[in-house]
Amino acid sequence: MIEFRRFGNAGLKTPPLILGGNVFGWTADATTSFAVLDAFVAGGGRMIDTADVYSRWMPGNKGGESETIIGDWLARRGRTDRVLIATKVGAEGGLSAANIETRVNGSLKRLRVERIDLLYAHRDDPNTPLEETLEAFERLVRAGKVGTLGASNYDAVRLEAAALIAEERGVVGFSVLQSKYNLLERGELEGDLLRVARRRGIDVCAYYALANGYLTGKYRNEADLSKSARGESVGKYMAGNGPRALAALDGVANETGHTSAQVALAWIAAKIAAPIASATSVAQVEELLGAMELQLNATQIAALDAASA
């Protein structure tokens, strides 16, 4: 049975897996993306995570391609309450009130929706007062254009500062945090940042949940790096305790009858609300979905903790 978890302060709930939309318009064309999205929802998935800049890094793209594909898919299948859309603004142009409004209106148009379920500040903007950013987000919530607010790539100091300002001014504030987090990259979240989130009742999700695919076990040696467009970015994991973490994943996977990827995602789900993972085929989606019903026991979690410490 799939467990639904609270996600933010506006009543959103999601299973412990979020589908990443960063590949749509990059390594997945529109037809493939539609198939991936259909499979995700059919398998019990609910939340899709994207951003207004995905996937501008692809030659010929300008950003917004992922949102456009998701919007076309929503228009084709019909928007329902079963599908939740999370997107982000601020990676380009910062988090001034004017830029937030312009960017959100662009996202709404591309997504073909009247309301974004969860809107993130994509990354902190030290050049714009937090007060201005939070009040701009508050206006969007009041206007019905946004449901829940989140912060992505904020550190503990700035997340706490934003919480204090929201409290003092009586505005909505951030109730979701998105951070880099996986078995091999634990330092950014664990510690002060996670303590602030828990103290403030902020739900947490993780991107790079599979370390760019390394934790699937697909990349075991240098020759494997040519297997995909992401290969170049996973070479760094082969040093240090990467192989040790893979060995631990292999052990738990054998015990549970699941794949290494499913175990890596279930480890994250045992720690926080949900991991985010992307897929470029229906087969990959089906594998990811298998993580939602896997609950690791304390011994298995401890073994993975030790191997990845």
Secondary structure, 3 states (H helix, E strand, C coil): CCCCEECCCCCCEECCCEEECCCECCCECHHHHHHHHHHHHHCCCCEEECCCCCCCCCCCCCCCHHHHHHHHHHHHHCCCCCCEEEEEECCCCCCCHHHHHHHHHHHHHHHCCCCEEEEEECCCCCCCCHHHHHHHHHHHHHCCCEEEEEEECCCHHHHHHHHHHHHHHCCCCCCEEEEECECCECCCCCCHHHHHHHHCCCEEEEECCCHHHHHHCCCCCHHHHHHCCCHHHCHHHHCCCHHHHHHHHHHHHHHHCCCHHHHHHHHHHHHCCEEEECCCCHHHHHHHHCCCCCCCCHHHHHHHHHHHC
